[in-house]
Amino acid sequence: MKIGRPGHATPDKRSHRRRVAWRSITVENHADLVGAYGERFAYGLVDEMARRIEAIDIDGIQHAEADAVHGTLSVKLASHADDDMDIAAIDEMILVAATMRPIVIDDIGALPRVSVADMVAPTRAAAGGTSRPARPGLGNGSRKGYAACMEDAVRCHHAWADGRIALFAQPVKATHGSGVLYRECLARKVDSASGSVEALPCHFIPALEKLGMTRGFDRVIVRKTIELLRRVRSVRLGCNVSALSATNDAWWSSTFQLLKASPSLASRLVIELTETAECPDMDEAIAFCEALRSFGCKVAVDDFGAGFSSMGFALRVKPDIVKVDMTIIRETRHSGGIPMLRNLLDLLGNIAPDVIVEGIESDDDARVAIEAGAKWLQGYHVEGVSASAIDRAWLRPDYALLLERLEDIARTESKAATPGERLGEFVALARNVIEDRMIGLGAAEARSIMECYTEELHRGISGLPQLRQERRGRLRHAIRYFLDETVKASIKSIGRRHGSALRSQWIKPRATQA
């Protein structure tokens, strides 16, 4: 199948001087899709990929030729000879366009696993052959098992497309003092209406790992974490990346460019490599880590002692941080093996500057870890997972500004029966202050921000000595009104991506309560 872009190749005075390149797109799970859903579905999926690639809004892509039988596509790129052609950026766009939204055919949704490579101009056999390749297929198990994994993966993709993948933060704290090394951003699937957690990563990550489709999810989480770092410049945040995704390739092109251009931001990002699935290419993982460190990021080996995580992996990656899996502290506590844990921490301390003991969920866990010489702890006993990666301290400048304006309103309208026009001015100010905090965040993060503002402003109102008690009550009611109005206005400004989630999260529940 060949899909052209009408009018795209209109010649101009420089059209005789053009650079041409070809990209080869391979659907690596094509045989599995044929085995699980049939040839008609798999062929239709490849054709839909060609349409999506053609629809990418850049000038470089001329057309895509789909070989649905073999599960391959040939994409022609062209630019003026005087223009640079960023192949890596185009490859990333192709990967995102082809794989980040499930393809639905006859009410069945599935995701392609895609690779992009360089190629010469396609021959007839490469671009439109009719011979049928050998199809071992279903390398991940039975047809039923593969389809079940794919259903979980599709639900996960729908969740992040709808803004229902939220980041929940848990700090890594010092055993002595109040120091925080960084906050780990943990992905959770949340309900769009209530903001409550629907699923932990253990409910959907295994399916992505079995299908070899962790790259897209990890890319989304890293970029959401970077967005938080851009908004709040006083914190360090970490997030997980599967060892399957630790490859310095086109998937990370724009993310790496962003980190390279922002060294102050990169220095506050910790990438935690998880080996719940075995690292497929150690050399690629090392190159991935070296690239991150060259930008200023820290690299951590997560869950050491569990899954496929090993001393050999840690020695070769040379991480800045090693996190000891929670199973180690459990075994130590039950067996009384504090000297063994002490020896392990000393050994890991020779590999990485910072060693964290995870899974601290009781006084006994903390005592054992401290006796063994741990310097950094993480777990629910140290501090639980907060509703988002939003910390109240980050918002204090906003509180100060808004409370100062409230004090001004209190002074000038302390004798008025209702808040009056000045409160309308306050609403407009608050909307401008808060709106930037909400852009790009999911419903759970937005809810957390709003709850922080509500509590702090109510506390501030209670502390205004010039207000009588009944006046404070009226002003609190006005603050509630201001929050509703702020959300409504912010939904319009932020756009459709998170609008429906925010609308169901705030406006509908409050209207029902009223």
Secondary structure, DSSP 8 states (H G I E B T S, - for coil): -EEE-TTTT---TTTTSEEEEEEEEEETTHHHHHHHH-HHHHHHHHHHHHHHHHT-S-SSEEEEEEETTTTEEEEEEEEETTS---HHHHHHHHHHHHHSS-EEETTEEE---EEEEEE-S--HHHHH----------TTS-HHHHHHHHHHHHHHHHHHHTT-EEEEEEEEEESSSS-EEEEEEEEEEE-TTT--EEE-GGGTHHHHHHHT-HHHHHHHHHHHHHHHHHH-TT--EEEEEEGGG---SGGGHHHHHHHHH-HHHHTTEEEEEE-SS--S-HHHHHHHHHHHHHHT-EEEEEEETSTT--HHHHHHH--SEEEE-HHHHHHHHHHT-HHHHHHHHHHHHTT-SEEEE----SHHHHHHHHHTT--EE-STTT----SSS--GGGGHHHHHHHHHHHHHHHHHHTT-SS--HHHHHHHHHHHHHHHHHHTT--HHHHHHHHHHHHHHHHHHHHT-TTS-HHHHHHHHHHHHHHHHHHHHHHHHHH-HHHHHHHIIIIIHHHHHH-
